[in-house]
């Protein structure tokens, strides 16, 4: 769900292999205390998408996708994933979006970032007495001010941090990899170390260091998509303070000609999705070499493993799934995990979470 031209740049960068002598080797060793094997329960709810994002609001499961009739399609969990309605389409009118990205769920509100407009659209969702209601609360826009002689890339994806703040991946390289914004989407401060110490020009950093953010009441996590890197920041006394950051698996890369090149035959892992429940952070993780990725094959493009970390950065558990998922979402009580699996058509599946993680 990234901007199209950045996606193209990311794909090109992923295909590059370097044997340069200045290759950087990041070693990650995480000891996970538990391992669980989870079996899915099917409900025969096939969906018209080959990907998308999942989210849970109360008793609703939502699917955000460019490939379905509505951008957001809603299913009733108590009614066996019965489809109850949808919202949003492409366009420039009411209820329409040009290039939206689902970035957060907060209470009964979801946020859609209009990437090309640098806007955030907040939608209120309710489902009462069999009636679905989706209403647009407001549209917020962050200022984009050019500085003389300096390229300033705008923020374009916004994640709810708490009831008064948002965070955004800015991807600068001078202790300003992220942005903290107030409730009106005005920037408060840039913060955070980049995942790599080597310097990259702004566009290369924005296209190569793409990742995912998830946040819960003042604590945010950032996971790179194509390098096994995870970071945690927490809002303390008005400032975002780094709690920890590390590589949790093998990473090999080099910076040459102002670009980031991966060694695909040595670098492990790809994060497919990210979620948190306020106690743990969950990474839907494709545990294979980057060179083994094949988007035409389910076993080489979708993930059947979830890595679970606590808020102190400790490895808590590995969840081994009996089918491969493109996306996931946790229920509000953390007792159920939902996912989209190809069986062989895209289907909503669910897993009972281990007692030790509830």
C-alpha positions in Angstrom: 0.0 0.0 0.0 2.9 2.3 -0.5 3.2 5.0 -3.2 3.6 3.2 -6.6 6.8 4.8 -7.7 8.4 4.0 -4.3 7.2 0.4 -4.7 8.9 0.2 -8.0 12.1 1.5 -6.5 11.9 -0.9 -3.7 11.5 -3.9 -6.0 14.5 -2.8 -8.1 16.6 -2.4 -5.0 15.5 -5.8 -3.8 16.7 -7.4 -7.0 20.2 -6.0 -6.6 22.9 -8.3 -5.3 26.3 -7.0 -4.3 29.6 -8.8 -3.6 31.3 -5.6 -2.5 34.1 -5.9 0.0 32.4 -3.3 2.2 29.4 -5.5 2.9 27.9 -5.0 6.3 27.0 -8.1 8.3 24.4 -7.6 11.0 24.0 -10.6 13.3 20.8 -11.2 15.3 20.4 -13.9 17.8 17.1 -14.0 19.8 16.2 -16.7 22.2 12.5 -17.3 22.1 11.2 -19.0 25.3 8.3 -20.9 23.8 7.2 -22.4 20.5 3.5 -23.2 19.7 1.9 -25.0 16.8 -1.4 -23.4 15.8 -4.1 -24.9 13.6 -6.5 -22.7 11.8 -10.3 -22.9 11.8 -11.9 -22.1 8.5 -15.3 -20.4 8.1 -15.5 -20.7 4.3 -15.5 -16.9 4.0 -13.7 -16.3 0.7 -12.8 -12.7 -0.1 -12.2 -10.9 -3.4 -8.6 -9.8 -2.8 -5.1 -11.2 -3.2 -3.8 -9.3 -0.1 -5.1 -6.4 1.8 -4.9 -5.4 5.5 -7.0 -6.8 8.4 -8.3 -4.9 11.4 -10.7 -5.6 14.3 -13.2 -3.2 15.8 -15.3 -4.7 18.6 -17.2 -7.6 16.9 -16.3 -6.5 13.3 -13.4 -7.8 11.2 -12.5 -5.4 8.4 -10.5 -6.0 5.2 -8.9 -3.1 3.5 -8.0 -3.9 -0.1 -7.6 -2.2 -3.5 -8.9 -5.3 -5.3 -12.5 -5.5 -3.8 -15.6 -3.6 -4.6 -15.2 -1.4 -1.6 -11.9 -0.3 -0.1 -13.1 -1.4 3.3 -15.3 -4.5 3.6 -16.8 -5.5 7.0 -17.6 -8.9 8.4 -19.5 -9.8 11.6 -17.4 -12.1 13.8 -20.3 -13.5 15.9 -22.2 -14.3 12.7 -19.5 -16.5 11.2 -17.8 -13.8 9.2 -21.0 -12.8 7.4 -20.4 -9.8 5.1 -22.4 -6.8 6.4 -21.2 -3.9 4.2 -18.5 -1.8 2.8 -17.2 1.7 2.5 -14.9 3.7 0.2 -14.0 3.7 -3.4 -11.5 5.4 -5.7 -12.2 9.0 -6.8 -12.2 12.6 -5.6 -15.6 12.9 -4.1 -17.3 12.1 -0.7 -16.3 8.7 0.5 -13.7 8.5 -2.2 -9.9 8.3 -2.1 -7.1 8.7 -4.6 -4.3 6.7 -3.0 -5.3 5.5 0.5 -3.3 3.4 2.9 -4.8 1.9 6.1 -2.4 3.0 8.8 -4.1 2.5 12.2 -7.0 1.4 14.3 -7.7 3.3 17.5 -10.8 2.4 19.5 -13.7 2.5 17.0 -11.8 4.8 14.6 -9.6 3.8 11.6 -7.1 6.1 9.8 -6.6 6.2 6.1 -3.5 8.1 4.9 -4.0 9.7 1.5 -0.4 9.2 0.4 -0.3 11.7 -2.5 -2.2 14.4 -0.6 -0.3 14.1 2.7 -3.6 13.8 4.4 -5.1 11.7 7.1 -8.8 10.7 6.9 -10.3 9.5 10.2 -13.4 7.2 10.0 -15.7 6.3 12.8 -17.1 2.7 12.7 -20.1 1.4 14.6 -22.3 -1.6 14.3 -25.5 -1.7 16.3 -28.7 -3.7 15.9 -27.5 -5.1 12.6 -26.7 -1.7 11.2 -23.3 -0.7 10.0 -22.3 3.0 10.1 -19.1 4.4 8.7 -18.7 8.2 9.0 -15.9 10.5 8.1 -14.9 12.4 11.2 -12.4 14.8 9.6 -9.5 15.2 7.2 -6.2 16.4 8.5 -3.3 17.7 6.5 0.3 18.2 7.5 2.2 21.2 6.3 4.9 20.7 3.8 7.4 23.6 3.8 10.4 23.6 1.6 13.6 24.9 3.1 16.0 26.9 1.0 18.8 24.7 -0.4 17.4 21.6 1.3 15.2 18.8 0.2 12.6 18.1 2.8 10.5 15.0 2.2 7.0 15.2 3.5 5.4 12.8 5.9 2.8 10.7 4.2 1.7 7.9 6.5 0.2 8.7 10.0 -0.2 6.3 12.9 -2.2 7.0 16.1 0.2 7.0 19.0 -2.2 8.0 21.8 -5.3 10.3 22.1 -3.1 13.4 21.5 -0.4 12.3 19.1 0.5 10.7 15.8 3.8 9.3 14.5 5.0 9.0 11.0 8.0 7.4 9.3 10.0 10.4 8.1 13.1 8.4 7.1 15.6 11.2 7.4 19.2 10.3 8.4 20.2 12.9 11.0 18.4 11.6 14.1 15.1 12.3 12.4 13.9 9.0 11.1 10.4 9.5 12.5 8.1 12.5 13.2 5.9 13.1 16.3 2.8 15.1 15.4 0.0 16.6 17.6 -3.7 15.8 17.3 -4.1 18.3 14.5 -1.3 16.7 12.5 1.2 19.5 13.1 4.8 18.3 13.5 6.1 18.5 17.1 9.6 17.0 16.7 11.7 14.7 14.6 13.3 11.8 16.4 14.9 8.4 16.2 18.0 6.8 14.8 17.8 5.2 11.3 18.1 1.4 11.1 21.5 1.6 9.4 24.4 3.9 10.4 25.4 4.5 6.8 24.2 7.7 5.1 21.7 7.6 2.3 20.2 10.5 0.3 16.5 11.2 1.2 14.9 9.4 -1.7 17.0 6.3 -1.2 16.2 6.2 2.5 12.5 6.6 1.7 12.4 3.8 -0.8 14.9 1.3 0.7 14.2 1.6 4.4 10.4 1.0 4.1 8.8 -0.6 7.1 5.7 -0.8 9.3 4.7 1.0 12.4 2.3 -0.2 15.1 1.5 1.8 18.3 -0.3 1.4 21.6 -0.9 4.2 24.1 2.4 6.0 23.7 4.6 3.1 22.6 5.5 2.5 19.0 7.3 -0.2 17.1 9.0 0.0 13.7 9.9 -3.1 11.7 11.7 -3.0 8.4 10.1 -4.9 5.6 13.2 -6.4 4.1 15.8 -6.4 6.8 15.2 -8.2 10.2 15.2 -5.0 12.3 12.8 -4.0 15.1 12.8 -0.8 17.2 10.8 0.5 20.1 10.1 4.1 21.2 8.0 5.5 24.0 6.6 8.9 24.6 8.0 10.2 27.9 7.7 13.8 29.2 6.8 15.0 25.7 9.7 13.3 24.0 10.0 10.0 22.1 12.7 8.0 23.8 14.3 4.9 22.2 13.8 1.9 24.4 15.7 -0.6 22.2 16.5 -1.6 18.6 18.2 -4.6 17.2 18.6 -7.1 14.3 16.9 -10.4 15.2 18.3 -12.4 12.2 21.1 -12.3 9.6 21.3 -9.1 7.5 23.9 -8.4 4.8 23.9 -5.2 2.9 26.2 -2.5 1.4 25.7 1.2 0.5 27.2 2.0 -2.9 26.6 4.9 -5.2 24.1 6.4 -2.7 22.0 3.3 -2.7 21.3 0.4 -0.4 22.0 -3.0 -1.8 20.9 -6.3 -0.2 22.8 -9.5 -0.5 19.8 -11.6 -1.2 21.6 -14.9 -0.8 22.6 -14.2 2.8 19.9 -12.0 4.2 17.0 -13.6 6.0 13.4 -12.7 6.5 10.7 -10.4 5.4 8.0 -8.9 7.6 4.5 -9.3 6.1 2.5 -7.7 8.9 2.8 -6.2 12.4 0.4 -5.9 15.3 0.4 -5.3 19.1 -2.0 -5.8 21.9 -0.4 -3.6 24.6 1.6 -6.4 26.0 3.4 -8.1 23.1 4.3 -7.2 19.5 3.7 -9.7 16.8 5.6 -10.0 13.5 4.2 -12.1 10.7 7.5 -13.3 9.4 8.6 -15.0 6.2 11.5 -17.0 7.4 13.6 -17.5 4.3 16.4 -15.9 2.3 15.4 -12.9 0.3 16.6 -14.8 -2.8 14.0 -17.5 -2.2 11.0 -15.0 -2.5 8.6 -15.8 -5.4 5.4 -13.9 -5.5 3.7 -16.5 -7.7 4.0 -19.2 -5.1 2.2 -19.3 -1.8 4.9 -21.2 -0.1 7.5 -18.6 -1.2 5.6 -15.4 -0.6 3.3 -15.8 2.4 4.3 -16.4 6.0 3.5 -19.3 8.4 5.5 -18.0 11.4 4.8 -15.3 13.9 7.6 -13.9 16.1 6.4 -12.6 19.5 8.4 -10.0 21.5 7.5 -8.3 24.8 7.7 -4.6 25.3 11.2 -5.0 26.7 12.5 -6.5 23.5 12.7 -10.1 24.8 11.8 -13.0 22.5 8.6 -14.5 24.0 7.4 -17.1 21.5 7.3 -18.4 18.0 3.9 -19.3 16.6 4.1 -21.9 13.8 1.0 -21.8 11.7 -0.4 -24.6 9.6 -1.2 -22.3 6.7 0.4 -19.3 5.2 -1.0 -15.8 5.7 -0.6 -12.5 3.8 -2.0 -10.4 6.7 -3.1 -10.8 10.3 -5.0 -9.1 13.1 -5.6 -9.8 16.8 -8.9 -9.8 18.5 -9.3 -7.1 21.2 -9.0 -9.7 24.0 -5.9 -11.3 22.3 -7.7 -14.7 22.4 -8.0 -15.0 18.6 -5.7 -14.4 15.6 -7.3 -13.7 12.2 -5.6 -14.0 8.9 -6.0 -14.1 5.1 -4.8 -17.4 3.7 -4.8 -18.8 0.2 -6.8 -22.1 0.4 -6.3 -21.8 -2.6 -8.6 -18.8 -2.8 -8.1 -15.9 -0.4 -10.0 -17.0 2.7 -10.4 -15.6 6.3 -9.1 -18.0 8.8 -8.7 -17.8 12.6 -6.5 -19.4 15.3 -7.0 -19.8 19.0 -4.1 -18.0 20.7 -2.0 -20.0 23.3 -3.1 -19.5 26.9 0.4 -18.1 27.8 -0.1 -15.1 25.4 -3.7 -14.2 26.4 
